[in-house]
């Protein structure tokens, strides 16, 4: 049963991330897979728009308490799970007690790490629901400052870089413990860069949901409001600021590449698992630089063939350290 949680169910809910999970070395695979399942469950609750925001907040709070060991009350998700069953995410909610039981069977150190991660992630999800609870296309709510955006990207992704790094240092051989502080710092930047890339790519979709993650005070310095970004014709006015945001995301992803390339070369699987999202992210940014991101019907996406090429390059060039290290710069200059 435990094996199924971390194979078929994990595959069904993790989609593209499952490839990364599968390549991870055995000593850290189940911790990261388990953390992903729990985060996916909380995300499913937070994103269930058919359920009122207050109800989602209440259920999310109950789930967080169970994950953190603050409650032993069995969880029920009647509002979210239909009697006939449904998507993989809803099946995950139906089986959440199994996932929490699996969490409680981990070592005390791993339980602390996973709980710490989920405490941060759920805090970010709750803040998101509270902030955007009344948002709509006709009533766009935006973050006010860069510090708010930076905090958000840490809560939903930067903290994952910390968790990932601690797992590796705790469980893998030849761990560079002496570089822990540096690795944690770049691990956080790695996660933030991936999330910022997603925010920039998904800008038109989020705007039509009433959410603007770009800081209002920075937009106003460029004579723009979130509502202006609903019109593709305004891209000319937006382009300079959007370029600045792309530069910020790129700097974080390049820190992610530095993180990846500085890991022990014997950690082949971990380095590959880190390299793929960084390089796909850099490729996404290059595509965004050549597009009008405000056109909702022209969503930027790295194709499957391009992803296969990235995977093939990282594997084929791995025996050649200099060429492999240069992949980050290659993707940046494409």
C-alpha positions as CSV (number, residue, x, y, z in Angstrom):
1,X,0.0,0.0,0.0
2,X,2.8,2.4,0.9
3,X,4.5,1.5,-2.4
4,X,1.4,2.4,-4.3
5,X,1.2,5.8,-2.6
6,X,4.7,6.6,-3.9
7,X,4.3,5.1,-7.3
8,X,0.9,5.1,-9.1
9,X,-0.8,7.8,-6.9
10,X,2.3,10.0,-6.9
11,X,2.6,9.6,-10.7
12,X,-1.0,10.6,-11.2
13,X,-0.9,13.7,-9.1
14,X,2.6,14.9,-9.9
15,X,2.5,14.9,-13.7
16,X,5.7,16.3,-15.0
17,X,7.4,16.4,-11.6
18,X,7.2,12.6,-11.4
19,X,10.1,12.3,-13.8
20,X,12.2,14.3,-11.3
21,X,11.0,12.2,-8.4
22,X,11.8,8.9,-10.2
23,X,15.4,9.9,-10.9
24,X,16.2,10.7,-7.2
25,X,18.4,8.4,-5.3
26,X,16.6,5.9,-3.0
27,X,17.8,7.5,0.3
28,X,15.8,10.7,-0.3
29,X,13.1,9.6,-2.8
30,X,10.4,8.7,-0.3
31,X,10.8,11.8,1.9
32,X,10.5,14.1,-1.1
33,X,7.7,12.1,-2.6
34,X,5.8,12.1,0.7
35,X,6.2,15.8,1.1
36,X,5.0,16.3,-2.5
37,X,1.9,14.3,-1.8
38,X,1.0,16.3,1.3
39,X,1.7,19.6,-0.5
40,X,-0.5,18.5,-3.5
41,X,-3.3,17.7,-1.0
42,X,-3.2,21.1,0.6
43,X,-3.0,22.7,-2.8
44,X,-6.0,20.8,-4.0
45,X,-8.0,22.2,-1.1
46,X,-6.8,25.8,-1.6
47,X,-7.5,25.7,-5.3
48,X,-11.1,24.2,-5.1
49,X,-12.9,27.3,-6.4
50,X,-16.4,25.6,-6.2
51,X,-16.0,25.6,-2.4
52,X,-16.3,29.0,-0.5
53,X,-13.1,30.5,0.7
54,X,-14.0,30.4,4.3
55,X,-14.7,26.6,4.0
56,X,-11.4,26.1,2.3
57,X,-9.5,28.0,5.0
58,X,-11.2,25.9,7.7
59,X,-10.5,22.6,6.0
60,X,-6.9,23.6,5.2
61,X,-6.4,24.5,8.9
62,X,-7.6,21.1,9.9
63,X,-5.4,19.3,7.5
64,X,-2.4,21.4,8.6
65,X,-3.1,20.5,12.2
66,X,-3.1,16.8,11.3
67,X,0.1,17.0,9.4
68,X,1.8,18.9,12.2
69,X,0.7,16.4,14.8
70,X,-1.5,18.9,16.6
71,X,-4.7,16.9,16.0
72,X,-5.7,13.3,15.7
73,X,-9.2,13.9,14.4
74,X,-9.9,11.9,11.2
75,X,-10.2,14.1,8.1
76,X,-13.3,14.3,5.9
77,X,-13.5,16.1,2.6
78,X,-17.1,15.7,1.7
79,X,-17.2,19.1,-0.1
80,X,-14.2,18.2,-2.2
81,X,-14.7,14.5,-3.1
82,X,-17.8,13.4,-5.0
83,X,-19.4,10.0,-4.2
84,X,-18.5,8.8,-7.7
85,X,-14.8,9.6,-7.3
86,X,-12.9,11.8,-9.6
87,X,-9.5,13.1,-10.4
88,X,-6.2,11.9,-9.0
89,X,-6.1,14.9,-6.6
90,X,-9.5,13.9,-5.2
91,X,-8.4,10.3,-4.8
92,X,-5.4,11.7,-2.9
93,X,-7.8,13.5,-0.5
94,X,-9.7,10.3,0.0
95,X,-6.5,8.5,1.0
96,X,-5.0,11.3,3.0
97,X,-5.1,9.3,6.3
98,X,-2.8,6.8,4.7
99,X,-0.4,9.5,3.7
100,X,-0.4,11.0,7.2
101,X,0.1,7.5,8.7
102,X,3.1,7.1,6.4
103,X,4.5,10.5,7.5
104,X,4.3,9.4,11.2
105,X,6.3,6.3,10.4
106,X,9.4,8.3,9.2
107,X,12.4,9.1,11.4
108,X,12.0,12.0,13.9
109,X,14.4,14.1,11.9
110,X,12.5,13.6,8.6
111,X,9.1,14.2,10.3
112,X,10.4,17.6,11.6
113,X,11.7,18.5,8.1
114,X,8.5,17.5,6.3
115,X,6.3,19.2,8.9
116,X,8.4,22.4,8.8
117,X,8.0,22.5,5.0
118,X,4.2,22.0,5.1
119,X,3.8,24.5,7.8
120,X,5.4,27.1,5.6
121,X,3.6,26.0,2.4
122,X,0.1,26.0,4.1
123,X,0.8,29.4,5.6
124,X,1.4,30.7,2.1
125,X,-1.7,29.0,0.8
126,X,-3.8,30.5,3.6
127,X,-2.4,34.0,3.0
128,X,-3.2,33.6,-0.7
129,X,-6.8,32.7,0.0
130,X,-7.2,35.6,2.5
131,X,-5.6,38.0,0.1
132,X,-7.5,37.0,-3.1
133,X,-10.7,35.8,-1.6
134,X,-12.9,38.4,-3.3
135,X,-10.8,38.8,-6.4
136,X,-12.3,38.6,-9.9
137,X,-11.6,39.9,-13.4
138,X,-13.6,43.0,-12.6
139,X,-11.9,43.4,-9.2
140,X,-8.2,42.6,-9.5
141,X,-6.3,42.4,-6.3
142,X,-2.5,42.8,-6.5
143,X,0.5,42.4,-4.2
144,X,1.6,45.8,-3.1
145,X,5.4,45.5,-3.0
146,X,8.4,43.5,-4.0
147,X,8.9,42.3,-0.4
148,X,5.4,40.8,-0.5
149,X,6.2,39.0,-3.8
150,X,9.5,37.8,-2.4
151,X,7.8,36.4,0.7
152,X,5.2,34.7,-1.4
153,X,7.8,33.0,-3.7
154,X,9.6,31.8,-0.6
155,X,6.5,30.4,1.1
156,X,5.4,28.4,-2.0
157,X,8.8,27.4,-3.5
158,X,11.9,28.8,-1.9
159,X,11.2,26.7,1.3
160,X,11.2,23.6,-0.9
161,X,14.8,24.4,-1.9
162,X,15.7,24.4,1.9
163,X,13.9,21.2,2.5
164,X,15.5,19.5,-0.5
165,X,18.9,20.6,0.5
166,X,18.5,19.4,4.1
167,X,17.3,16.0,2.9
168,X,20.3,15.6,0.7
169,X,22.8,16.7,3.4
170,X,21.2,14.4,5.9
171,X,20.9,11.2,3.8
172,X,23.4,11.2,1.0
173,X,27.1,10.1,1.2
174,X,29.9,12.6,0.8
175,X,27.6,15.5,1.8
176,X,29.4,18.9,1.7
177,X,28.2,19.8,5.2
178,X,30.8,22.6,5.3
179,X,28.9,24.4,2.5
180,X,25.5,24.1,4.1
181,X,24.8,27.8,4.4
182,X,25.7,28.5,0.8
183,X,23.7,25.6,-0.5
184,X,20.6,26.6,1.6
185,X,20.9,30.2,0.3
186,X,21.1,29.1,-3.4
187,X,18.5,26.4,-2.8
188,X,16.0,29.0,-1.7
189,X,16.9,31.2,-4.7
190,X,16.4,28.1,-7.0
191,X,12.9,27.6,-5.7
192,X,12.0,31.3,-5.9
193,X,13.3,31.5,-9.5
194,X,11.1,28.6,-10.6
195,X,8.0,30.2,-8.9
196,X,8.7,33.6,-10.3
197,X,9.0,32.1,-13.8
198,X,5.6,30.5,-13.4
199,X,4.1,33.8,-12.2
200,X,5.5,35.6,-15.3
201,X,4.3,32.9,-17.7
202,X,0.8,32.6,-16.1
203,X,0.3,36.4,-15.8
204,X,-2.7,36.7,-18.2
205,X,-4.5,33.7,-16.7
206,X,-4.0,35.0,-13.1
207,X,-5.2,38.4,-14.1
208,X,-8.5,37.0,-15.4
209,X,-8.9,35.3,-12.0
210,X,-8.4,38.7,-10.4
211,X,-4.9,38.0,-9.1
212,X,-1.9,40.2,-9.9
213,X,1.3,38.9,-8.4
214,X,3.4,41.8,-9.8
215,X,3.8,44.5,-7.2
216,X,1.4,47.4,-7.6
217,X,3.8,50.0,-6.5
218,X,6.3,48.9,-9.2
219,X,3.7,48.8,-11.9
220,X,2.6,52.4,-10.9
221,X,6.1,53.6,-11.3
222,X,5.8,52.6,-15.0
223,X,2.4,54.3,-15.3
224,X,0.5,51.0,-15.2
225,X,-2.3,49.3,-13.2
226,X,-3.1,45.6,-13.0
227,X,-6.2,46.3,-15.1
228,X,-4.0,47.7,-17.9
229,X,-2.4,44.3,-18.3
230,X,-5.7,42.8,-19.4
231,X,-5.2,44.5,-22.8
232,X,-2.5,42.9,-25.0
233,X,-2.2,46.3,-26.8
234,X,-0.6,47.7,-23.6
235,X,2.4,45.4,-23.9
236,X,4.5,48.2,-25.4
237,X,4.2,50.2,-22.1
238,X,4.7,47.1,-20.1
239,X,7.7,45.6,-21.9
240,X,10.5,47.4,-20.0
241,X,9.2,46.4,-16.6
242,X,8.4,42.9,-17.8
243,X,12.0,42.6,-19.0
244,X,13.2,43.7,-15.5
245,X,11.1,40.9,-14.0
246,X,12.5,38.4,-16.4
247,X,16.0,39.5,-15.4
248,X,15.1,38.9,-11.8
249,X,13.8,35.4,-12.5
250,X,16.8,34.6,-14.6
251,X,19.2,35.7,-11.8
252,X,17.5,33.4,-9.4
253,X,17.5,30.4,-11.8
254,X,21.2,31.0,-12.5
255,X,21.7,30.8,-8.7
256,X,19.8,27.5,-9.0
257,X,22.3,26.3,-11.7
258,X,25.2,27.3,-9.5
259,X,23.6,25.3,-6.7
260,X,23.2,22.3,-9.1
261,X,26.7,22.5,-10.5
262,X,28.3,22.8,-7.0
263,X,26.8,19.5,-5.7
264,X,29.2,16.6,-5.5
265,X,29.6,15.0,-8.9
266,X,28.9,11.6,-7.4
267,X,25.4,12.8,-6.8
268,X,24.5,12.2,-10.4
269,X,20.8,11.6,-9.9
270,X,20.3,14.7,-7.7
271,X,22.2,16.9,-10.1
272,X,20.1,15.7,-13.0
273,X,16.9,16.2,-11.0
274,X,18.0,19.8,-10.3
275,X,19.3,20.5,-13.8
276,X,16.1,19.8,-15.6
277,X,13.8,22.3,-14.0
278,X,16.5,25.0,-14.1
279,X,17.2,24.5,-17.8
280,X,13.5,24.3,-18.7
281,X,12.9,27.4,-16.6
282,X,15.7,29.3,-18.5
283,X,14.2,28.2,-21.8
284,X,10.8,29.4,-20.7
285,X,12.3,32.8,-19.9
286,X,13.9,33.1,-23.3
287,X,10.5,32.3,-24.9
288,X,8.8,35.0,-22.8
289,X,11.4,37.5,-23.9
290,X,10.2,37.0,-27.5
291,X,6.5,37.1,-26.9
292,X,3.7,39.3,-25.9
293,X,2.8,37.7,-22.6
294,X,-0.4,39.6,-22.3
295,X,-2.0,37.6,-25.1
296,X,-3.8,34.9,-23.2
297,X,-4.4,32.7,-26.2
298,X,-0.6,32.4,-26.9
299,X,0.6,30.8,-23.6
300,X,4.3,30.3,-23.6
301,X,5.4,26.7,-23.1
302,X,8.5,24.6,-23.6
303,X,7.5,21.7,-26.0
304,X,7.9,18.1,-25.2
305,X,10.6,17.8,-27.9
306,X,12.5,20.7,-26.3
307,X,12.3,19.0,-22.9
308,X,13.6,15.7,-24.4
309,X,16.5,17.6,-25.9
310,X,17.3,19.2,-22.5
311,X,17.2,15.8,-20.8
312,X,19.4,14.2,-23.5
313,X,22.0,17.0,-23.3
314,X,22.3,16.7,-19.5
315,X,22.8,13.0,-19.7
316,X,25.1,12.9,-22.6
317,X,27.3,15.8,-21.4
318,X,27.5,14.6,-17.8
319,X,30.9,12.8,-18.3
320,X,32.4,16.1,-19.5
321,X,32.3,18.6,-16.6
322,X,33.2,21.7,-18.4
323,X,30.6,21.1,-21.2
324,X,28.0,20.2,-18.6
325,X,28.7,23.2,-16.5
326,X,28.2,25.4,-19.5
327,X,24.7,24.2,-20.1
328,X,23.3,27.0,-17.9
329,X,25.0,29.6,-20.0
330,X,23.9,27.8,-23.2
331,X,20.2,27.9,-22.3
332,X,20.5,31.5,-21.2
333,X,21.9,32.6,-24.5
334,X,19.5,30.7,-26.7
